[in-house]
Amino acid sequence: MAEQMKDIKRRINSVSSIRQITNAMELVSTSKMRRARLRLESTRPYYTTVIENIRELLSVTKGTKTPLTVTREVKNRLYVIITGDRGLAGGYNSNLLRYAENNIVSKEDRIITVGVKTYDYFNKRGYNIYDKFFGVSEDFTFRDAKHVADIVLELYKKKEIDEVYLIYTIFNSALSQNPTSLRILPAEFTEIEKQEKLSYDGYNDLIVFEPSPEAMLDYLVEEFAAISIYGALIESSSSEQAARMQAMKSATDNANEMIDDLSLRYNRARQANITQELTEIVSGAEALK
């Protein structure tokens, strides 16, 4: 009985130590998620403005086409897939990786992996990894997104790839994150509504582009690619921290339940041990009479 009590006490101490770690990780993830959400909220207006500028430019240039907007026969694709560098985030990484694998057309298509988990997953399965980036899933800047975008644009301009897809996790709320896919090249944009388009017709002839409409359109499409990747990094970072926060909260709650159950078992064992000792004392006293 004493050995059983020692074993239960040892398990209680072990679970308590794990609870301290998971609780600390939950607090850290909560703080990181709030910072990531602030970055997301501050980026969305800029992203929206760029899209509106491109839509406006498409209208006033009357369908001018450039190498970055013309659709061609799709023979080779490129996927930029974003996950985390670390685990302990619930189903965040696994859900995104399964979604990505289901959306990849062929193993011959090229992949740019962002995050250790992406690289490990697709490298083990023999996919065609063109480039990899580690350490940017949480600590990243716009320069990192621009670097990835430059690689993508260079491959597309050389016609080594015909389509580019961005696969990442979109942040809906602290409790909801969904994998999603966005085609960033060739660029496609919604036409301006007829009423809006009529308002541009009166001054189309007054607009002069320097150096040319094609150059302006190419510039904005390149910015769109970089901003899309940057926005995906922010969405993914927010999603990862939210998923880790929920996972660590669940782990902490489970640890609390285990400690309560083990404490109850310990108290029962202790009570049984005391009862046995009293019984032995009484039996010994009766034997001495």
C-alpha positions, 0 to 999 in steps of 0.5 A: 500500500505504501508503494502504491501511495508513493507511485501515485504521489510521483505521478501527481508531481510529474503531471503538475510539472507538465501542467506548469509547462503547458500553462506557460505555453498557453500564456505565451501563445496568447500573447503572440496571437494578439501581436499577430492579430494586430499585424493582420489588422494593420496589413489588410487596409494596405492589401485592399488598397493595392487590389483596388488600385489594380482594378482601377488600372485594369479599367483605365488601361482597357484590358492591357495584358502583360506576361504576369496577367496572360493565362497560358497552357498549364504544364508546370505548377508551383505551390508555396505552402506555409506551416509552422516550424514547431509542433504542439499546435493541435491539428494546425500543421496536419490539417494544412498538410493534408489539405495541401497534399489533396490540392497538389496535382502532381508530384512533379510540380514544384513546392516552396516550403515555408516551415520545418513541418512542410519540408519534413512532410513533403520531403519524406514523401518524395515531392519536388521541393524547389526551395525551403525556408525555416525560421520565418513562420513566427519571426518574419518581415515583409523582406522575407515575403518579398524574397519568396515572391522574387523567386516565384516571379523569376520562375514565372517570367522564365516560363518554367512554371505556368501557375502559382498557388499559395496554400496557408491557413486563414485566421477566422477567430481564436477558435476557427482556422481553415486551410485555404488556397489562393492562385497568385499567378497569373494574376486575375482580378474582378472587373469593375462594376458597370456603373463604376466603369462609366465614371472612368470613361470620362477621363481615361484619355487624360491619364498618361502612364509613365513609362507605360501601362504595362510597366505599371501593371507589372509593378502592381502585380509584383506588389500583389504577389509579395503582399499576398505572401506577407498576408498569408504569413501573418494569417498563418502565424495568427492561426498557429498561435491560436491553435497552440493556445487552444492545444495548451489550454486543453492539455492544462485542463486534462492535467488538472483532471488527472491531478484531481483523479490521482489526488482522489486515488491517493486519499483513498489509498491513504485512508485504506492504509490508516484503516489497515493500521488501526485494524492491526493495532486493535487486533494486536491489543485483542491478542494480548488480552 
